[in-house]
């Protein structure tokens, strides 16, 4: 049964007779492929969950067989391989560094040091600090912030700043990543692209 009306982007109902056949076909194709994509998404998600559960059990069995106990700070990453090392299934855990409100106090202290010591005579250092505290979509870049801790500056104000910075940081285990790969003709591992990590 054909549709009598189609909804426009503004929400208005448009009579079918006013819409070109090619536009109706494009509309139907978008619906069909999206519906098929949802089914594939659910299958891939189920496959990922089963693979993780099965591999985690095998990994625990492997550790038990070798009388190995995981340390409390273990991040849970491991790699399973075929005996000939042709195929690998790698599990890794991503970490995310977060900052609490003490990061604002640290920022003030960093600039206090610059204003107190350099009197504008060291624009490079000011640029480093300003760059470190630049945000992308409202979030700080941990890598840039960590660069400040790598600077060896022996001054009480700078030390206060780095101490506040360190106290503001916390590390969370955020997401497990899976990578399947197989050796190619040259013996190099080639990733099987399934994009599990987006699920």
C-alpha positions as CSV (number, residue, x, y, z in Angstrom):
1,X,0.0,0.0,0.0
2,X,1.5,3.3,-1.1
3,X,1.9,6.2,1.3
4,X,-0.7,9.0,1.0
5,X,1.6,11.6,2.5
6,X,5.3,12.1,3.3
7,X,6.6,14.2,6.1
8,X,9.0,17.0,5.2
9,X,12.1,18.2,7.1
10,X,9.9,20.9,8.7
11,X,7.3,18.4,9.8
12,X,4.7,19.3,7.2
13,X,2.7,16.5,5.6
14,X,3.1,16.5,1.8
15,X,0.6,14.7,-0.4
16,X,2.2,11.8,-2.3
17,X,1.0,13.1,-5.7
18,X,3.1,16.2,-5.2
19,X,6.4,14.3,-4.8
20,X,8.5,13.0,-7.7
21,X,8.9,9.3,-8.1
22,X,12.7,9.5,-7.9
23,X,12.4,11.3,-4.5
24,X,10.1,8.6,-3.2
25,X,12.6,6.0,-4.3
26,X,15.4,7.8,-2.5
27,X,13.2,8.1,0.6
28,X,12.4,4.3,0.5
29,X,16.1,3.4,-0.1
30,X,17.2,5.5,2.9
31,X,14.6,3.7,5.1
32,X,15.5,0.3,3.8
33,X,19.3,0.6,4.1
34,X,19.0,2.1,7.6
35,X,16.8,-0.7,8.7
36,X,19.3,-3.2,7.3
37,X,22.1,-1.3,9.0
38,X,20.4,-1.6,12.3
39,X,20.1,-5.4,11.9
40,X,23.9,-5.6,11.1
41,X,24.7,-3.3,14.0
42,X,22.8,-5.5,16.4
43,X,24.5,-8.7,15.0
44,X,27.9,-7.1,15.3
45,X,27.2,-5.9,18.8
46,X,26.0,-9.4,19.9
47,X,29.1,-10.9,18.2
48,X,31.4,-8.5,20.1
49,X,29.7,-9.3,23.5
50,X,30.0,-13.1,22.9
51,X,33.6,-12.8,21.7
52,X,34.5,-10.8,24.8
53,X,32.8,-13.2,27.2
54,X,34.3,-16.3,25.5
55,X,37.8,-14.8,25.3
56,X,37.7,-13.5,28.9
57,X,36.8,-17.0,30.1
58,X,39.6,-18.6,28.1
59,X,42.0,-16.0,29.4
60,X,41.0,-16.7,33.0
61,X,41.3,-20.5,32.3
62,X,44.8,-19.8,30.8
63,X,45.9,-17.9,33.9
64,X,44.6,-20.5,36.2
65,X,46.3,-23.3,34.2
66,X,49.7,-21.5,34.6
67,X,48.9,-20.5,38.3
68,X,49.1,-16.8,37.5
69,X,47.2,-14.2,39.4
70,X,46.4,-10.8,38.0
71,X,47.7,-7.8,40.0
72,X,45.1,-5.4,41.3
73,X,46.4,-2.6,39.0
74,X,46.2,-4.8,35.9
75,X,44.4,-2.9,33.1
76,X,43.0,-6.2,31.7
77,X,44.6,-6.1,28.3
78,X,45.8,-9.3,26.6
79,X,46.3,-10.9,23.2
80,X,45.1,-14.3,22.0
81,X,46.9,-15.9,19.1
82,X,46.7,-19.0,17.0
83,X,49.6,-21.4,17.6
84,X,51.3,-20.3,14.3
85,X,50.8,-16.6,15.3
86,X,49.0,-16.0,12.1
87,X,45.9,-14.6,13.7
88,X,45.6,-12.4,16.8
89,X,42.7,-11.1,18.9
90,X,43.9,-8.2,21.0
91,X,42.0,-6.7,23.9
92,X,43.1,-3.4,25.4
93,X,41.7,-0.9,27.8
94,X,41.6,2.8,27.1
95,X,42.3,5.2,30.0
96,X,40.9,8.7,30.3
97,X,42.5,11.4,32.5
98,X,40.0,13.7,34.1
99,X,40.5,17.0,36.0
100,X,38.5,18.3,38.9
101,X,38.0,22.0,39.9
102,X,41.6,22.2,41.3
103,X,42.8,22.5,37.7
104,X,41.5,26.1,37.7
105,X,43.6,26.9,40.8
106,X,46.6,25.3,39.2
107,X,46.1,27.5,36.1
108,X,46.1,30.6,38.2
109,X,49.3,29.5,39.9
110,X,51.1,28.8,36.6
111,X,50.3,32.3,35.4
112,X,51.2,33.8,38.8
113,X,54.6,32.3,38.4
114,X,55.0,33.6,34.9
115,X,53.9,37.1,35.9
116,X,56.1,37.0,39.0
117,X,59.3,35.8,37.5
118,X,59.4,36.6,33.8
119,X,57.8,40.1,33.8
120,X,57.0,39.4,30.2
121,X,60.6,38.5,29.3
122,X,59.8,34.9,28.5
123,X,56.9,34.8,26.0
124,X,57.8,31.2,25.1
125,X,56.9,29.9,28.5
126,X,53.7,31.8,28.6
127,X,52.8,30.4,25.2
128,X,53.5,26.9,26.5
129,X,51.1,27.4,29.4
130,X,48.5,29.1,27.4
131,X,48.6,26.3,24.8
132,X,48.3,23.7,27.6
133,X,45.1,25.2,28.9
134,X,43.4,25.6,25.5
135,X,40.2,23.5,25.2
136,X,38.6,21.6,22.4
137,X,34.8,21.4,22.6
138,X,35.2,22.6,26.3
139,X,37.7,19.9,27.3
140,X,41.4,20.1,28.1
141,X,43.9,17.9,26.3
142,X,45.6,15.8,28.9
143,X,48.7,15.4,26.7
144,X,49.3,19.1,26.6
145,X,48.6,19.5,30.4
146,X,51.1,16.7,31.1
147,X,53.8,18.7,29.3
148,X,53.8,21.2,32.1
149,X,54.7,18.5,34.6
150,X,57.7,17.6,32.4
151,X,59.2,21.1,32.8
152,X,61.9,21.2,35.5
153,X,61.3,24.5,37.2
154,X,62.5,24.8,40.8
155,X,60.3,27.6,42.2
156,X,57.7,27.5,45.0
157,X,54.9,29.0,43.0
158,X,55.5,26.6,40.1
159,X,55.7,23.7,42.5
160,X,52.4,24.7,44.0
161,X,50.9,24.8,40.5
162,X,52.2,21.4,39.6
163,X,51.0,20.0,42.9
164,X,47.5,21.3,42.4
165,X,47.6,20.0,38.8
166,X,48.6,16.5,40.0
167,X,45.9,16.5,42.7
168,X,43.3,17.5,40.2
169,X,44.0,14.5,38.0
170,X,42.2,11.1,38.1
171,X,42.5,8.2,35.8
172,X,39.5,6.1,34.8
173,X,39.4,2.9,32.8
174,X,36.9,3.8,30.2
175,X,36.5,1.4,27.4
176,X,37.7,-2.0,26.1
177,X,39.0,-2.1,22.6
178,X,39.3,-5.2,20.4
179,X,41.4,-5.7,17.3
180,X,41.4,-8.7,15.1
181,X,44.4,-9.1,12.7
182,X,46.0,-11.7,10.5
183,X,49.5,-11.8,8.9
184,X,49.6,-10.9,5.2
185,X,51.9,-12.4,2.6
186,X,54.9,-10.4,3.9
187,X,54.3,-11.5,7.5
188,X,52.9,-8.2,8.7
189,X,49.7,-8.1,10.7
190,X,46.8,-6.7,8.8
191,X,43.8,-5.4,10.8
192,X,40.3,-6.8,10.1
193,X,38.2,-3.6,10.1
194,X,34.9,-4.2,11.9
195,X,34.9,-1.0,14.0
196,X,33.9,-2.8,17.3
197,X,35.2,0.2,19.2
198,X,32.4,2.4,18.0
199,X,29.8,0.1,19.6
